Amino acid sequence: MKLDDKLYLVRFNTDKQNHIKIADNDVCLKCQDKPCTRVCPAHVYDWDEEETRISVGYEGCLECGTCRIACPTNNILWQYPRGGFGVSWKNG
């Protein structure tokens, strides 16, 4: 089964409160390869060339923490969503 097919099985209870923030957009400008845009299995991070910043689609976060490990400058402020919100695994 492909990753995208597996992700289709995941359900989310989306909070209006963002649990992921970029601490300093200027730091992302200096980051050469922007690993957060490549390592996230849910594609939460995307480089917005027009606005020259990382856009964060926190609603689809799998809460795996990969982004925090991949960011070489620790520029991602990440915490678990509030109780009752976030990812809900359908099969386990």
C-alpha positions as CSV (number, residue, x, y, z in Angstrom):
1,M,0.0,0.0,0.0
2,K,1.4,3.4,-0.9
3,L,2.0,6.1,1.7
4,D,-0.7,8.3,0.3
5,D,-3.2,5.5,0.6
6,K,-2.3,4.9,4.2
7,L,-2.6,8.5,5.0
8,Y,-6.1,8.4,3.6
9,L,-7.0,6.2,6.6
10,V,-6.0,8.8,9.1
11,R,-8.6,11.1,10.5
12,F,-8.1,14.5,12.2
13,N,-10.0,16.5,14.7
14,T,-8.7,19.9,13.6
15,D,-8.3,22.7,16.2
16,K,-8.5,26.3,15.3
17,Q,-5.4,26.9,17.4
18,N,-2.2,26.2,15.5
19,H,0.2,23.9,17.4
20,I,3.1,24.4,15.0
21,K,4.9,27.8,14.4
22,I,8.0,28.9,12.6
23,A,10.0,30.8,15.3
24,D,11.8,33.2,12.9
25,N,11.1,33.4,9.1
26,D,14.4,35.0,8.5
27,V,16.2,31.9,9.7
28,C,14.3,29.9,7.0
29,L,15.4,32.3,4.3
30,K,19.0,31.5,5.1
31,C,18.4,27.7,5.3
32,Q,19.8,26.3,2.0
33,D,17.9,23.0,1.6
34,K,14.8,23.6,3.8
35,P,14.6,20.0,5.1
36,C,11.3,20.4,6.8
37,T,9.7,20.7,3.3
38,R,11.1,17.3,2.4
39,V,11.0,15.1,5.5
40,C,7.5,15.5,6.7
41,P,5.4,12.5,5.7
42,A,2.2,14.6,5.7
43,H,3.7,17.5,3.7
44,V,2.8,20.0,6.4
45,Y,5.6,22.4,5.4
46,D,5.8,24.1,2.0
47,W,8.1,26.8,0.7
48,D,6.0,29.7,-0.5
49,E,8.2,31.4,-3.1
50,E,5.9,34.3,-3.6
51,E,5.8,35.2,0.1
52,T,9.4,33.9,0.7
53,R,8.4,31.9,3.8
54,I,7.6,28.4,5.0
55,S,3.8,27.9,5.0
56,V,2.6,25.5,7.7
57,G,-0.6,23.3,7.1
58,Y,-0.8,22.2,10.7
59,E,-4.3,20.7,10.2
60,G,-2.7,17.6,8.6
61,C,0.1,17.0,11.1
62,L,0.7,13.4,12.0
63,E,2.3,14.4,15.3
64,C,5.4,12.3,14.5
65,G,8.0,15.0,15.4
66,T,10.2,14.4,12.4
67,C,10.2,18.2,11.6
68,R,11.8,19.0,14.9
69,I,14.6,16.5,14.3
70,A,15.2,17.6,10.7
71,C,15.4,21.4,11.3
72,P,19.1,22.2,11.6
73,T,18.4,25.5,13.4
74,N,15.6,24.3,15.8
75,N,13.4,27.0,14.3
76,I,10.2,25.0,14.5
77,L,8.0,25.5,17.6
78,W,6.0,22.4,17.9
79,Q,3.8,21.0,20.7
80,Y,1.0,18.5,20.8
81,P,-2.5,19.8,20.0
82,R,-4.8,20.5,22.8
83,G,-6.7,17.6,24.3
84,G,-9.3,16.1,22.0
85,F,-7.7,17.6,18.9
86,G,-5.2,16.3,16.4
87,V,-4.6,13.0,14.7
88,S,-7.0,10.0,15.2
89,W,-5.6,6.7,13.9
90,K,-8.4,4.7,12.2
91,N,-6.7,1.3,12.3
92,G,-4.7,1.2,15.6
